[in-house]
Amino acid sequence: MPLRNLAWGLMLIPMALPGLLFAISWTFLLSPKIGFFNVWLRNLFNLFGASLTEGPWNIYSLWGMVFLEGLRGVTTVFLMLVGVMRAMDATLEEASSVAGASSRTTFFRVSVPLLAPAILAAVIYSFMTNLESLEVPIIIGVPAAIHVFPTYIYFTTQRFTPPEYGLAAALSVILILVSTALVFCYRRIVGQANRFATITGRGYRPRLLPALVLLWRSLFRYQTPLSLAALERITLANYRAVLETRDIAGVVLNTIWVSAGAATLTMLLSLVAAWVIVRGKFNGKAWLDSLLFLPHALPGVVIGIAFIFLNAQPPLSYLNLYGTVFLIILALTVSYIPFGSRTMNGAVTQLHPELEEAGKVAGSSWLTILRRIVLPLLLPSFIAGWIWIASHSLRAFSLPLMLVNRNSMVISMVMWRMWDDGNAGQTTALGVLLIFCLALLALIGRWLVNRLDRQQ
């Protein structure tokens, strides 16, 4: 397709938009009374004599939540399928064309069946991701009195008086059972992919609009319709208020610690685990791999509940970690180790064992081999994974929501409290600053990984 490299790059842009800000931006677009789209549509209907006081679209609904979660999932599914499509043997499609089949017939009778394992795996992976989502349900669902498991667990522990940890634990067990079944299905599908011998490798919608809406809203004290006349009322008051927020320097420092700490700890553990799983010669490697993948299917609120209970029992109770950034780092490490282990498993597989064998012959220990041979060779993959986890930790929402206190506040929690207090302008201003930092981090990571690839 024309400009496909541009399209490829635009597909990655939504990764810089945190889920909390993504949901908030769509309230500005499709809120029944003040949403930009609804205001435009009502003005259009008035020209034809139809008068509406609100709507016609209402984002505060179950279908509104489905719509937003679907949009959020496009990038992830695209990245999961694009490599498989690229690696697929094109001769089968060419043979279909030679036999007289149309492009549509070839797609549905040849391409889709060959991609079936990857598509099913992406569906289950996406389902597990949506199962643990909290940002869209708490921004869109709660005002409409529509609860899902994660929001109800959050309310039982954070909003009920007294907190009902027993009910939260019971709800969490149900989610764990569902998640375990999904992980089993995912493993079965991925494990059978080798039957499709032609697959040798592992919905385009750029979403600039929500980010632009956030930028527009951050420049006004109140919700202001898009117009040239409104440009005269632009102000930086929201940004000044954010920078003057109490303890904002400590919040930024906490966020940096959480982001860098979670990324470093996760990738180091993933490197060791991948090396053991790929190179190890012991029974149970598949179970260890499945165990490392399981946290992906667990909602952040469930992992948060687990760490609350763990912190109340020895040995963590002796360390007094509750309310510190270190407990958040540990929880995020558990949450992101599925991604880290998947990343490093593939990288270690590509590394020939003879390099490590040479280190053993030279008398090096396994730790020295890992540090002096394996890590330098896998540094591009290691850094790519580190950047991904660091950027996601910067915008993490559900886990900090369960574990923070006033001494361990991070940027995402400040945004949530600003929004909960009705300060939409300050929320969007802080969000725009966060998006800028995330985009800068992604660009630096991309440049660094490309440079390391060229050097190797």
C-alpha positions in Angstrom: 0.0 0.0 0.0 1.2 3.6 -0.5 2.8 5.2 2.5 2.8 1.9 4.4 5.9 2.9 6.5 4.0 6.0 7.6 1.0 3.8 8.5 3.2 1.5 10.4 4.6 4.4 12.5 1.1 5.8 13.1 0.0 2.4 14.5 2.5 2.8 17.3 1.4 6.3 18.3 -1.5 5.1 20.6 1.0 3.4 22.8 2.0 6.8 24.0 -1.5 7.6 25.2 -2.2 6.2 28.7 -5.5 4.3 29.1 -6.8 6.9 31.7 -6.2 9.8 29.3 -7.6 7.8 26.4 -10.9 7.3 28.2 -11.0 10.9 29.4 -10.4 12.2 25.9 -13.4 10.3 24.5 -15.7 11.9 27.2 -14.8 15.2 25.7 -15.8 13.9 22.3 -18.9 11.8 23.0 -20.3 13.0 26.3 -24.1 13.3 25.8 -24.3 17.1 26.6 -20.9 18.7 26.0 -19.2 16.2 23.7 -17.7 17.9 20.7 -19.2 15.3 18.3 -22.6 15.5 19.9 -22.6 19.4 19.8 -21.8 19.3 16.1 -24.5 16.7 15.3 -27.1 18.7 17.3 -26.2 21.8 15.4 -26.5 19.9 12.1 -29.9 18.4 13.1 -31.2 21.9 14.0 -30.7 22.9 10.4 -33.3 20.3 9.5 -35.7 21.1 12.3 -34.8 18.4 14.7 -34.1 19.7 18.2 -32.1 17.6 20.7 -31.1 18.6 24.2 -28.4 15.9 24.4 -26.9 13.1 22.4 -27.4 11.5 20.0 -24.3 9.5 21.1 -23.7 8.5 24.7 -20.2 7.2 25.6 -21.4 6.4 29.1 -22.8 3.0 28.2 -21.8 -0.6 27.9 -21.4 -0.3 24.1 -19.3 2.8 24.7 -17.0 0.8 26.8 -16.8 -2.0 24.2 -16.1 0.6 21.5 -13.2 2.2 23.4 -11.7 -1.2 24.5 -11.8 -2.2 20.8 -10.0 0.9 19.7 -7.3 0.4 22.4 -6.7 -3.2 21.3 -6.0 -2.5 17.6 -2.3 -1.7 18.1 -1.5 -4.8 20.2 -3.3 -7.2 17.8 -1.6 -5.5 14.8 1.8 -6.0 16.3 1.0 -9.7 17.1 -0.1 -10.4 13.5 2.1 -8.3 11.3 5.2 -10.4 11.9 3.3 -13.6 11.1 1.9 -12.1 7.9 5.3 -11.0 6.8 6.8 -14.5 7.4 4.0 -16.3 5.6 5.0 -18.1 2.4 3.5 -16.0 -0.4 3.8 -18.8 -3.0 0.5 -20.4 -1.8 -1.4 -17.1 -2.4 0.3 -16.9 -5.8 -0.8 -20.4 -6.6 -4.4 -19.5 -5.7 -4.2 -16.5 -8.0 -2.8 -18.7 -10.8 -5.7 -21.1 -10.3 -8.1 -18.2 -11.0 -9.2 -17.4 -7.5 -10.0 -13.7 -6.8 -8.2 -11.8 -4.1 -11.1 -12.1 -1.8 -11.3 -15.9 -2.2 -7.6 -16.2 -1.7 -7.8 -14.2 1.4 -10.6 -16.2 3.0 -9.6 -19.7 1.7 -5.8 -19.5 1.9 -4.5 -16.6 4.0 -7.0 -16.7 6.9 -6.7 -20.5 7.5 -2.9 -20.2 7.5 -3.1 -17.4 10.0 -5.7 -19.1 12.2 -3.3 -20.0 15.1 -2.0 -16.5 15.2 -5.5 -14.9 15.0 -6.9 -17.2 17.7 -3.9 -16.5 19.9 -4.4 -12.7 19.4 -8.1 -13.0 20.2 -7.4 -14.8 23.5 -4.5 -12.4 24.3 -6.8 -9.4 23.6 -9.6 -10.9 25.7 -7.2 -11.4 28.7 -6.0 -7.8 28.3 -9.6 -6.5 28.3 -10.5 -8.6 31.3 -8.0 -6.8 33.5 -8.7 -3.3 32.1 -9.7 -0.7 34.7 -9.2 2.7 33.1 -12.1 2.6 30.7 -14.6 1.0 33.1 -13.8 3.4 35.9 -14.0 6.6 33.7 -16.9 5.4 31.5 -18.7 2.6 33.3 -18.9 4.0 36.9 -20.8 7.2 36.0 -23.3 5.0 34.2 -23.5 2.5 37.1 -22.0 -0.2 34.9 -19.6 -2.3 36.9 -17.1 -5.0 35.8 -15.0 -7.2 38.0 -12.0 -4.9 38.3 -14.1 -1.8 39.3 -16.2 -3.8 41.8 -13.0 -5.2 43.4 -11.6 -1.7 43.6 -14.8 -0.4 45.3 -14.9 -3.2 47.8 -11.4 -2.4 49.0 -11.0 1.4 48.5 -14.6 2.9 48.7 -16.5 0.6 51.1 -16.4 1.4 54.8 -15.1 -0.8 56.2 -13.2 -2.4 53.3 -14.6 -5.9 52.4 -11.3 -7.7 51.6 -13.1 -11.1 51.9 -15.5 -10.2 49.1 -12.6 -8.8 47.0 -10.7 -12.1 47.5 -13.7 -14.2 46.4 -14.1 -12.1 43.3 -10.4 -12.3 42.6 -10.5 -16.1 42.8 -13.2 -16.2 40.1 -11.0 -14.1 37.8 -8.0 -16.2 38.5 -9.9 -19.4 37.5 -11.1 -17.7 34.3 -7.6 -16.4 33.6 -6.0 -19.8 34.1 -8.4 -21.4 31.6 -7.6 -18.7 29.1 -3.8 -19.2 29.6 -4.3 -23.0 29.0 -6.2 -22.3 25.7 -3.5 -19.8 24.7 -0.7 -22.3 25.3 -2.6 -25.0 23.4 -3.1 -22.7 20.4 0.5 -21.4 20.3 1.8 -24.9 20.8 -0.1 -26.2 17.8 1.1 -23.4 15.5 4.0 -25.5 14.3 1.5 -27.7 12.4 1.2 -24.8 10.0 4.5 -25.2 8.3 4.4 -22.1 6.2 4.2 -19.8 9.2 7.8 -19.3 10.1 7.7 -16.1 12.1 6.3 -15.2 15.3 -7.4 -2.6 11.0 -5.3 0.4 10.7 -6.7 3.4 12.6 -4.3 6.2 13.7 -5.7 7.7 16.9 -4.3 11.3 16.9 -7.7 12.8 17.6 -8.0 11.9 21.3 -4.5 13.3 22.0 -5.4 16.5 20.1 -8.6 16.8 22.1 -6.6 16.5 25.3 -4.3 19.3 24.1 -7.2 21.5 23.2 -8.9 21.0 26.6 -5.7 21.7 28.5 -5.5 25.2 27.0 -8.9 26.4 28.5 -10.3 26.8 31.9 -13.6 25.2 31.0 -14.9 22.9 28.2 -14.8 25.0 25.1 -16.1 24.0 21.6 -13.7 23.9 18.8 -13.7 27.2 16.9 -11.5 30.0 15.7 -13.1 32.4 18.1 -12.1 30.2 21.0 -8.4 30.8 20.2 -8.5 34.2 21.9 -9.3 32.5 25.2 -6.3 30.1 25.2 -4.4 30.1 28.6 -1.6 28.2 30.2 -3.3 28.4 33.6 -3.8 24.7 33.8 -0.2 24.0 33.2 0.8 26.6 35.9 -1.6 24.9 38.3 0.0 21.5 37.6 3.5 22.8 38.2 2.4 24.5 41.4 0.7 21.3 42.7 1.9 20.4 46.2 4.7 17.8 46.2 4.7 17.6 42.4 8.6 17.2 42.5 8.3 14.2 44.8 5.5 12.7 42.6 7.8 13.0 39.5 10.7 11.4 41.4 8.5 8.5 42.6 7.3 8.0 39.1 10.8 7.8 37.8 11.8 5.4 40.5 8.8 3.1 39.8 9.4 3.2 36.0 13.1 2.5 36.0 13.0 0.1 38.9 10.2 -2.0 37.5 11.7 -2.1 34.0 15.2 -3.1 35.3 14.0 -5.7 37.8 11.6 -7.3 35.3 14.1 -7.5 32.4 16.8 -9.0 34.6 14.5 -11.6 36.0 13.2 -12.3 32.4 16.7 -12.7 31.1 17.6 -15.3 33.8 14.2 -17.1 33.3 14.5 -17.2 29.5 18.0 -18.6 29.7 16.9 -21.3 32.2 13.8 -22.2 30.1 15.5 -22.2 26.7 18.9 -23.7 27.7 17.8 -25.8 30.7 17.6 -29.6 30.5 15.0 -30.4 33.1 11.3 -31.5 33.3 8.8 -28.8 33.9 10.2 -26.1 31.7 6.8 -25.7 30.0 5.1 -25.3 33.4 7.6 -22.7 34.4 7.0 -20.8 31.1 3.2 -21.0 31.7 3.6 -19.7 35.2 5.5 -16.7 34.0 2.8 -16.0 31.5 -0.1 -16.3 33.9 0.1 -12.8 35.5 -0.8 -11.3 32.1 -4.3 -12.7 32.5 -4.6 -11.3 36.1 -6.2 -7.9 36.5 -4.0 -5.3 38.2 -6.5 -5.0 41.0 -6.2 -8.7 41.7 -2.4 -8.5 41.8 -2.8 -5.4 44.0 -5.1 -7.3 46.4 -2.6 -10.2 46.5 0.2 -7.8 47.5 -1.9 -6.2 50.2 -2.4 -9.7 51.7 1.3 -10.6 51.2 2.3 -7.4 52.9 0.3 -8.4 56.0 2.2 -11.7 56.3 5.8 -12.5 57.0 8.3 -12.0 55.5 7.1 -8.8 53.7 5.4 -7.6 56.9 8.8 -7.3 58.5 10.0 -5.0 55.7 7.2 -2.4 56.1 6.9 -2.0 52.3 3.2 -1.0 52.2 2.8 2.6 51.0 6.3 2.7 49.5 7.4 2.8 45.8 9.3 -0.5 46.3 6.0 -2.5 46.8 4.6 -0.9 43.6 7.9 -1.9 41.8 7.5 -5.5 43.0 3.8 -5.6 41.9 4.6 -4.1 38.5 7.4 -6.6 38.0 4.9 -9.5 38.5 2.5 -7.8 36.1 5.0 -7.2 33.3 7.2 -10.3 33.6 4.9 -12.1 31.0 6.0 -9.6 28.4 9.6 -9.6 29.5 9.9 -13.4 29.4 8.2 -13.6 25.9 10.7 -11.0 24.7 13.8 -12.7 26.1 12.7 -16.2 25.2 12.7 -15.3 21.5 16.0 -13.5 21.8 17.7 -16.4 23.7 16.4 -18.9 21.1 18.2 -17.0 18.4 21.5 -17.2 20.2 23.6 -20.3 19.3 24.6 -22.3 22.4 28.2 -22.7 21.2 29.0 -19.2 22.4 28.0 -20.2 25.9 29.8 -23.5 25.6 33.0 -21.6 24.8 32.6 -19.7 28.0 32.2 -22.9 30.0 35.3 -24.4 28.4 37.1 -21.2 29.5 36.1 -21.9 33.1 33.5 -19.1 33.4 30.5 -19.6 35.8 26.9 -19.4 34.6 26.6 -15.9 36.0 29.7 -14.7 34.2 28.5 -16.2 31.0 25.1 -14.6 31.4 26.7 -11.2 32.2 29.7 -11.2 29.8 28.4 -13.2 26.8 24.6 -13.5 26.8 23.5 -10.0 27.9 25.8 -8.1 25.5 24.6 -10.1 22.5 20.9 -9.7 23.5 21.2 -6.0 24.5 19.0 -4.7 21.7 16.1 -7.0 22.8 16.8 -6.3 26.4 16.7 -2.5 25.9 13.6 -2.7 23.7 11.8 -4.7 26.5 13.1 -2.2 29.1 11.8 0.8 27.2 8.4 -0.9 26.7 8.1 -1.8 30.4 9.4 1.6 31.6 6.8 3.5 29.4 4.0 1.3 30.6 5.1 1.7 34.2 5.0 5.5 33.8 1.3 5.3 32.9 0.3 2.3 35.0 -3.0 2.9 36.7 -4.7 -0.1 38.3 -1.8 -1.4 40.4 -0.8 2.0 41.9 -4.5 2.7 42.5 -4.5 -0.2 45.0 -1.1 0.3 46.6 -0.2 4.0 46.8 -0.5 6.4 49.7 0.5 10.0 50.0 4.2 9.1 50.3 4.3 7.0 47.2 2.1 9.0 44.8 2.8 8.7 41.1 1.7 10.8 38.2 -1.2 8.5 37.1 -2.7 8.8 40.6 -2.4 12.5 40.6 -4.3 12.6 37.3 -7.0 10.3 38.7 -7.5 12.5 41.8 -7.6 15.7 39.7 -10.2 14.1 37.5 -12.2 12.7 40.5 -12.2 16.2 42.0 -13.6 17.7 38.8 -10.4 19.4 37.7 -10.6 18.4 34.0 -8.3 21.1 32.8 -5.4 20.3 35.1 -5.9 16.6 34.4 -5.5 17.1 30.7 -2.5 19.5 31.2 -0.7 16.9 33.2 -1.7 14.2 30.7 -0.2 16.2 27.8 3.1 16.5 29.7 3.0 12.8 30.4 2.3 11.9 26.7 5.3 14.1 25.7 7.6 12.3 28.1 6.4 8.9 26.9 6.8 9.8 23.2 10.3 11.1 24.0 11.2 7.9 25.8 9.9 5.8 22.8 12.0 7.9 20.3 15.1 7.5 22.4 14.6 3.8 22.8 14.0 3.4 19.1 17.2 5.3 18.2 19.2 3.3 20.8 18.0 -0.1 19.6 18.6 0.8 16.0 22.1 1.9 16.8 22.9 -1.3 18.7 21.5 -3.4 15.9 23.8 -1.6 13.4 26.8 -2.1 15.6 26.1 -5.8 16.0 
